[in-house]
Structures are given as structure tokens and as C-alpha cells.
């Protein structure tokens, strides 16, 4: 798990790597939920600073069933559980919103694909990398998309970056 905050040109950003959780019976799952609770407290503190704010990164949670290629494959596993999704909802309840447009601009704009079984070429992925922003930032978004090209090539990550264009 990692989190780092920075202020850039008057914009407060937090980049996070939320623990994976491994599986529902693993102690790492409870650690993930506790970590998300601590993140919520940190976001509350950050909002008190009054700067435009966003928290972004690998949340290891698909916000909705539409954010995975086949919810049946992920049933009873991490990344899609009700407690994880409630933790994301708690961030939204603080006034943050997902910068991805709804309805989604592209079919299944996933950000993660398992290396096994050719999941990337078959677009069998998950949208678990997120950008949650307050209204000052989300209102300035002119475009947002997943850069699938960055995922191609030799030795790529199993994630693709999210690009967010802002007009501040």
C-alpha cells in the first residue's frame, strides 16, 4: 500500500495504491478495508485545506459490475465486494466524483488485464484505476480516457494509465 500527496499549481493530488486484498479469507482483505477507512479520514483532512483536490491511482476495486468484463467470473472475490464498494461510496459521499463519463464513452474502458490467457487482446479486464475529484477538478475535466497504447509492447505493466485533460 502506498499514498503520496503533492500540491501542483494550487491543485492538491493524492496518488494511491490500495492493497489488493488477495482473497476474502486472507488477513490482507481486512487490512485493505482498514486502509480505505484511513484514506477516507485523510481525504477529510485534505478537504479542510480548501484546495482543489483529487485522489487517484490503483484502488483495486471495480466501482460497478459494468467495470469488469464478466461479473460472474469475479463473484465471491476481492475487487467487487460490497464492503469495498461501500468504501468507494464513502469517498464519493465526501463530495468526490469519478471523472469517467457515464455512460462510459468507450466500451469497457478497462485499466487492468491479467497477463494470463491473453486477457488484454481479448479485453477481459477491470476498471480498478480511478480518478476521484472534487467539483472544482471534475468540473474542469475536458476529456478522460484509458491509454491502451501504453499497455502494448515489450514488458508492459498489467495496468494502463488514465489520461485526464483539465481546463483550469
C-alpha positions as CSV (number, residue, x, y, z in Angstrom):
1,X,0.0,0.0,0.0
2,X,1.2,3.5,-0.9
3,X,0.0,7.0,-0.8
4,X,1.7,10.2,-1.7
5,X,0.3,13.7,-1.8
6,X,1.6,16.8,-3.6
7,X,0.4,20.3,-4.4
8,X,1.0,21.3,-8.0
9,X,-0.1,24.7,-9.2
10,X,-2.6,25.1,-6.4
11,X,-4.1,21.6,-7.1
12,X,-3.8,19.0,-4.3
13,X,-3.3,15.5,-5.6
14,X,-3.0,12.1,-3.8
15,X,-1.7,9.1,-5.7
16,X,-2.6,5.8,-4.1
17,X,-2.0,2.1,-4.4
18,X,-4.8,0.5,-2.4
19,X,-3.9,-3.0,-1.1
20,X,-5.1,-5.8,-3.3
21,X,-6.8,-7.8,-0.5
22,X,-5.8,-11.2,-2.1
23,X,-8.9,-13.1,-1.2
24,X,-11.9,-12.8,1.2
25,X,-10.4,-15.1,3.8
26,X,-6.9,-13.6,3.8
27,X,-6.0,-11.0,6.5
28,X,-4.9,-8.7,3.7
29,X,-8.6,-8.2,2.9
30,X,-9.4,-6.7,6.3
31,X,-6.2,-4.7,6.0
32,X,-7.5,-3.3,2.7
33,X,-10.7,-2.2,4.3
34,X,-8.9,-0.6,7.2
35,X,-6.6,1.2,4.8
36,X,-9.5,2.5,2.9
37,X,-11.0,3.8,6.1
38,X,-7.8,5.6,6.9
39,X,-7.8,7.0,3.3
40,X,-11.3,8.4,3.9
41,X,-10.0,10.2,7.1
42,X,-7.1,11.6,5.1
43,X,-9.3,12.9,2.4
44,X,-11.4,14.7,5.0
45,X,-8.3,16.4,6.4
46,X,-7.2,17.3,2.9
47,X,-10.5,18.8,2.0
48,X,-10.2,21.1,5.1
49,X,-7.2,22.7,3.4
50,X,-9.6,24.2,0.8
51,X,-7.5,23.4,-2.3
52,X,-9.0,21.8,-5.4
53,X,-8.5,18.1,-4.7
54,X,-8.3,14.7,-6.4
55,X,-7.3,11.2,-5.3
56,X,-6.2,8.8,-8.0
57,X,-4.5,5.6,-8.6
58,X,-4.9,1.8,-8.3
59,X,-7.8,1.4,-6.0
60,X,-8.1,-2.4,-6.6
61,X,-11.9,-2.0,-6.6
62,X,-14.2,-2.0,-9.6
63,X,-16.9,0.6,-8.7
64,X,-19.8,-1.2,-10.5
65,X,-20.5,-4.6,-12.2
66,X,-20.1,-2.8,-15.5
67,X,-16.4,-2.2,-14.6
68,X,-15.5,-5.8,-15.1
69,X,-15.6,-7.9,-18.2
70,X,-17.8,-10.6,-16.6
71,X,-19.1,-10.1,-13.1
72,X,-19.7,-13.9,-12.8
73,X,-16.0,-14.5,-13.0
74,X,-15.3,-12.2,-10.1
75,X,-18.2,-13.2,-7.8
76,X,-17.0,-14.1,-4.3
77,X,-13.6,-12.5,-4.9
78,X,-12.0,-9.2,-4.0
79,X,-12.3,-6.1,-6.1
80,X,-16.1,-6.3,-6.3
81,X,-17.3,-6.9,-2.8
82,X,-20.0,-4.8,-1.1
83,X,-17.6,-3.6,1.7
84,X,-15.0,-2.5,-0.9
85,X,-17.6,-0.7,-2.9
86,X,-19.0,0.9,0.2
87,X,-15.5,2.3,0.9
88,X,-15.5,3.9,-2.5
89,X,-19.0,5.3,-1.9
90,X,-17.7,6.8,1.3
91,X,-15.2,8.8,-0.7
92,X,-18.0,9.9,-3.1
93,X,-20.1,10.9,-0.1
94,X,-17.3,13.4,0.7
95,X,-18.1,15.2,-2.5
96,X,-15.7,13.4,-4.8
97,X,-16.8,12.0,-8.1
98,X,-15.4,9.6,-10.7
99,X,-14.1,11.7,-13.6
100,X,-15.0,9.0,-16.1
101,X,-18.2,9.9,-18.0
102,X,-21.4,8.0,-17.5
103,X,-22.5,6.4,-19.7
104,X,-19.0,5.3,-20.5
105,X,-17.6,6.9,-23.6
106,X,-16.0,3.7,-24.9
107,X,-17.0,0.1,-24.5
108,X,-15.4,-1.3,-21.4
109,X,-12.6,1.2,-20.7
110,X,-10.7,-1.2,-18.5
111,X,-7.4,-0.2,-16.8
112,X,-6.2,-3.7,-15.8
113,X,-5.9,-7.0,-17.6
114,X,-4.4,-10.2,-16.1
115,X,-1.4,-11.4,-18.0
116,X,-2.8,-15.0,-18.2
117,X,-4.9,-16.3,-21.1
118,X,-4.4,-13.3,-23.3
119,X,-6.8,-11.1,-21.4
120,X,-5.5,-7.8,-22.8
121,X,-6.1,-8.7,-26.5
122,X,-9.5,-10.1,-25.6
123,X,-10.3,-7.1,-23.4
124,X,-11.1,-9.2,-20.4
125,X,-10.2,-6.6,-17.8
126,X,-11.3,-4.5,-15.0
127,X,-11.6,-0.7,-14.3
128,X,-9.8,-0.5,-11.0
129,X,-7.6,2.5,-11.6
130,X,-9.7,5.6,-10.7
131,X,-9.6,9.3,-10.5
132,X,-12.0,10.8,-7.9
133,X,-12.1,14.6,-7.7
134,X,-14.0,17.4,-6.1
135,X,-16.3,19.5,-8.1
136,X,-13.6,22.1,-8.9
137,X,-11.5,19.5,-10.5
138,X,-14.2,17.3,-12.0
139,X,-15.9,20.4,-13.5
140,X,-12.6,21.3,-15.3
141,X,-12.3,17.9,-17.0
142,X,-12.4,18.2,-20.7
143,X,-11.5,14.6,-21.5
144,X,-10.6,11.4,-19.8
145,X,-9.6,8.1,-21.2
146,X,-7.5,4.9,-20.8
147,X,-4.3,5.0,-22.8
148,X,-4.4,1.4,-24.1
149,X,-1.4,2.0,-26.3
150,X,0.8,2.4,-23.2
151,X,-0.2,-1.2,-22.3
152,X,1.1,-2.6,-25.5
153,X,4.7,-3.5,-26.3
154,X,7.5,-5.4,-24.6
155,X,7.3,-5.8,-20.9
156,X,4.3,-3.6,-20.2
157,X,2.5,-3.2,-16.9
158,X,-0.7,-5.1,-16.4
159,X,-2.3,-1.7,-16.0
160,X,-2.9,1.1,-18.5
161,X,-2.7,4.8,-17.4
162,X,-5.7,7.1,-17.2
163,X,-5.3,10.4,-19.0
164,X,-7.3,13.3,-17.7
165,X,-7.3,16.6,-19.5
166,X,-8.2,19.7,-17.4
167,X,-9.0,23.3,-18.2
168,X,-8.2,25.1,-15.0
